[in-house]
């Protein structure tokens, strides 16, 4: 059983919707998270993580970045709403047992909308990419 107590401090999602197991690190521009794909995930079909599951992992990794940043400032993490996804590219689909490392790169913030680039890696190979706009509801 995964210990999700630390990630629950950063993201609003709860089981069975949790698609991030661990916040690895955050600096000024980048955040890294980890997720072990399990066959009983609601986004797995026949042991393969769906596109929706990959995108949800990216969104929750972005939420972990925002949650960590707000928590470090002593604030309460806001709820983020995906405003748009652009340039979505899925190179490969992870399978049950794969460990994903997701990289979120902060690119800008404009009028309450956070812009990030999202990459998902498995075994040092880039499996997916997208640009995401996140509207913060404070």
C-alpha positions as CSV (number, residue, x, y, z in Angstrom):
1,X,0.0,0.0,0.0
2,X,1.3,3.4,-1.0
3,X,1.9,6.0,1.8
4,X,0.2,9.1,0.2
5,X,0.1,11.3,3.4
6,X,2.7,13.7,2.2
7,X,1.3,14.2,-1.3
8,X,-2.2,14.7,0.2
9,X,-0.8,17.9,1.8
10,X,-0.1,19.3,-1.7
11,X,-2.9,18.1,-4.0
12,X,-6.7,18.2,-3.5
13,X,-7.3,14.8,-5.2
14,X,-8.1,11.7,-3.1
15,X,-8.3,8.0,-3.9
16,X,-9.1,6.5,-6.3
17,X,-8.2,9.7,-8.4
18,X,-4.6,10.1,-7.1
19,X,-2.1,9.9,-10.0
20,X,1.0,11.1,-8.1
21,X,2.7,9.2,-5.3
22,X,5.6,11.4,-4.3
23,X,6.8,15.0,-4.7
24,X,10.5,14.6,-5.4
25,X,11.7,18.2,-5.6
26,X,10.7,21.8,-6.6
27,X,13.0,24.7,-7.4
28,X,12.4,28.1,-9.0
29,X,11.4,26.7,-12.4
30,X,11.0,22.9,-12.1
31,X,9.1,20.3,-10.1
32,X,9.6,16.5,-10.2
33,X,7.1,13.9,-9.1
34,X,6.9,10.1,-9.1
35,X,4.1,7.7,-9.8
36,X,4.0,3.9,-9.9
37,X,1.5,2.7,-12.4
38,X,-0.7,0.0,-10.9
39,X,-3.0,-2.3,-12.9
40,X,-6.0,-1.5,-10.7
41,X,-5.7,2.3,-11.4
42,X,-9.0,3.7,-12.7
43,X,-7.0,4.9,-15.8
44,X,-5.5,1.5,-16.6
45,X,-7.1,-0.7,-19.2
46,X,-5.6,-4.2,-19.8
47,X,-2.5,-3.0,-17.8
48,X,-1.9,0.1,-20.0
49,X,-2.2,3.6,-18.6
50,X,-4.6,5.6,-20.9
51,X,-4.0,9.1,-22.3
52,X,-6.4,10.5,-19.7
53,X,-4.3,8.9,-17.0
54,X,-1.1,10.4,-18.4
55,X,-2.7,13.9,-18.6
56,X,-4.2,13.5,-15.1
57,X,-0.7,12.6,-13.8
58,X,0.6,15.8,-15.5
59,X,-2.2,17.9,-14.0
60,X,-1.7,16.5,-10.5
61,X,2.1,17.0,-10.8
62,X,1.4,20.7,-11.6
63,X,-0.9,20.8,-8.6
64,X,1.8,19.4,-6.4
65,X,4.1,22.3,-7.6
66,X,1.5,24.9,-6.8
67,X,0.7,23.2,-3.5
68,X,4.4,23.0,-2.5
69,X,5.0,26.7,-3.4
70,X,1.9,27.9,-1.4
71,X,2.8,25.6,1.6
72,X,6.4,27.0,1.7
73,X,4.9,30.5,1.9
74,X,2.6,29.4,4.7
75,X,-0.5,29.6,2.6
76,X,-3.2,27.2,1.7
77,X,-2.8,25.5,-1.7
78,X,-5.5,26.8,-4.1
79,X,-7.6,24.6,-6.4
80,X,-6.4,24.7,-10.0
81,X,-8.6,24.2,-13.0
82,X,-7.1,23.2,-16.3
83,X,-7.9,26.1,-18.7
84,X,-6.3,24.4,-21.7
85,X,-4.0,21.7,-23.0
86,X,-1.8,22.4,-26.0
87,X,0.7,20.5,-28.1
88,X,-0.3,17.1,-26.4
89,X,2.1,14.4,-27.6
90,X,2.0,10.9,-26.3
91,X,5.1,9.0,-27.5
92,X,4.4,5.8,-25.5
93,X,1.9,4.4,-23.0
94,X,3.2,3.2,-19.6
95,X,2.2,-0.2,-18.4
96,X,1.5,-1.5,-14.9
97,X,4.7,-1.7,-12.9
98,X,6.3,1.3,-14.7
99,X,7.5,4.2,-12.6
100,X,6.9,7.6,-14.1
101,X,8.9,10.7,-13.3
102,X,7.0,13.8,-14.3
103,X,8.7,17.2,-14.9
104,X,6.8,20.4,-14.6
105,X,8.5,23.5,-15.9
106,X,7.0,26.8,-14.9
107,X,7.0,29.2,-17.9
108,X,4.9,32.2,-16.8
109,X,2.0,33.5,-14.8
110,X,-0.4,35.9,-16.4
111,X,-3.6,37.3,-14.7
112,X,-4.0,34.4,-12.4
113,X,-3.3,31.8,-15.1
114,X,-0.2,29.6,-14.5
115,X,1.6,28.3,-17.7
116,X,3.6,25.1,-17.4
117,X,5.3,22.6,-19.7
118,X,4.8,19.0,-18.7
119,X,6.9,16.0,-19.5
120,X,6.5,12.4,-18.4
121,X,9.5,10.1,-18.4
122,X,9.8,6.3,-18.0
123,X,13.1,4.6,-18.0
124,X,14.8,7.9,-19.0
125,X,12.6,8.1,-22.2
126,X,10.1,10.9,-22.7
127,X,6.7,9.3,-22.9
128,X,4.5,12.4,-23.1
129,X,4.5,16.2,-23.4
130,X,2.0,19.0,-23.2
131,X,1.7,22.7,-22.5
132,X,-0.9,23.4,-19.8
133,X,-2.7,26.6,-18.6
134,X,-4.0,26.4,-15.1
135,X,-6.6,28.9,-13.7
136,X,-6.2,29.2,-9.9
137,X,-9.4,29.5,-7.8
138,X,-8.4,31.1,-4.5
